Amino acid sequence: GSLNALNTGGRIAVIGVGAGFKAELNLLALMGKRARIMASTLRPRPLEEKALTARAMERNVLPLLARGDVHVPVAETFGLDQVHDAYERFAAGGKLGKIVLLMAAG
């Protein structure tokens, strides 16, 4: 991955590992950015902690998405009738961005 988009003093948050469990990282570039890496997972946490996390996301992240302040990279989109193809693409790895299923309006 590239650190070009990371601001000086920024943070890299690792939450999901759908693209694989290993990553190559230029430590000199990370140090030059004076950046931090934080990693976590929700799966083993108690339900109460997951609920607190969901409320914090609703309060702090959803407004950013609603305003268009966060841009999520999309690797590929599929219609709902292509769910099998979408999963195959997801499982193949090697993508930069999300695999998106498009729902029909209505």
N, C-alpha and C positions, 0 to 999 in steps of 0.2 A: 504494500500500500504506500501511498504518497503522503508525506507530511506537509506538502505545499499549502493545503487548505487550512492547516492548523495555525491559529494565532499564537503569537508569543505568549507564554503563560497559560496556554490552553490545556484542555483535558481530552484524553482519548478514553471513551467509555466502552468497555467490552461487555455486552449483555447476552448476545446470541452468537453461536458459532456455526451457523448454517453453512458457511462457506468453508468450514474445516477448522480443525483444532490447532493448527500451526500457522504462524505468520512470521515473515521476515521483517525485521525492523532495523532501520539505520539509527543506532543509538547516538551517534554523533549529531545527527540532525535533530533527534529528540532533545538532547542536551542543549543544543543551540537555541531551540525554541523555549527552553526552560519549562517544558511541558510535563504533565503527569499522566499516568495510565491508571485507570481504576477498572476493576472487573467484578462482576457479580452474577448471580443467577437467582431466579425467583423460585424455581421448582422445590427445593428442600425447605423453604421458609414456611412458618406457620401461617394459617389462613388470615389471622389478624394482621400480620405484617404485610401480607400481600394486599389486603384491603387498604392499609395506610399508603402503600406505594401507589395503588390505583388512584386514590384520592389526590395524592401529591401530583401525579401525572395530569389528572383532570384540571387541577388548579394552576399548574405551572407550564405544562407543555401544550395542552389543547388550545389555549389562547394564541400561542405562537403559530400553530398550524392554521388556525382560523384566519389569522392576519396574513398568512403567506410568508412568514419570516423563516420558516424551515422548509428546505427543499429536500425531498427524499429521492435519491436516485432510483430509477426504475430500469431494471435490466430488460424485462419483457412483459407484455400483457397478453392475457388469454381470455376468451369468452368462457362463461361458466360451463358450456358444453365441451370445453377442451380441458377440463380439470385434470384428466389423466396426463395429457401432454405437459400441463403446467407443473404437475408433481415431478414428472420425469426431468424437466428442465431444472427444477429446484434441487432434486437429488443429485444431478450431474455435477453441481458445484461449478467453480470457476467463473462465477458471475460477479459483476459489480452492480449492486442494486437489488431491488426487491422484485419478486415475481408476483404479478398482480392479476387477480381474477376480476373480470368486469361483470357486474350484475346488470341485468336488463332493467331499464327504468320502469316504474309502475308498481 
